[in-house]
Each structure stands twice: as structure tokens, then as C-alpha cells.
Amino acid sequence: MDSYDQALLDFALQWSAYGGGDYYIFTEFGIPPAVFYQRVLGMVEKRFATGLDLPTRQHLREHCLAKLASFPVSAATA
């Protein structure tokens, strides 16, 4: 995992308790929130890549799935 991916995970962990911090995602990472959550979801589903314990992975997975479900279909596939 590179430093960019680690920053995505760190941001997701930091902001998940507060609704996700969608407003800051584009300015911080240069990607729309839907893409951010797709990438984080992909990382947490690959257990060996994250170094996160199971409860944390499950929490982030559920958070990402909920956020992705809240976006219009076109945003989630962009």
C-alpha cells in the first residue's frame, strides 16, 4: 500500500464517525466522494493490504457501502 492509499484509509477512519467528510474529499484527494468510497471499499475488502483489524475493516466496509448507496448511480460509476 502506498502513502496515498494509506491517506485514504486514514481519512476514512478519521471522518467515518462524523458522516464521512464528503465536503473535504475532493480538495484533499482530487477525486469525487463516490470514487473515494469505492477505493476505500476495495482496500478494506483486501484484508492483507490494509493492516486493519476485523472490526475496523467491517466498520469501514459498512460505512463505504452506505455512502455509495446514498449517491446517484451515475456518481458511483464515474
Buried (B, 14 or more C-beta within 10 A) or exposed (E): EEEEBEEBBEBBBEBBEEEBBBEEBEEBBEBBBBBBBBBBBEBBEEEEEBEBEEEBBEBBBEBBEEBBEBBEEEEBEE
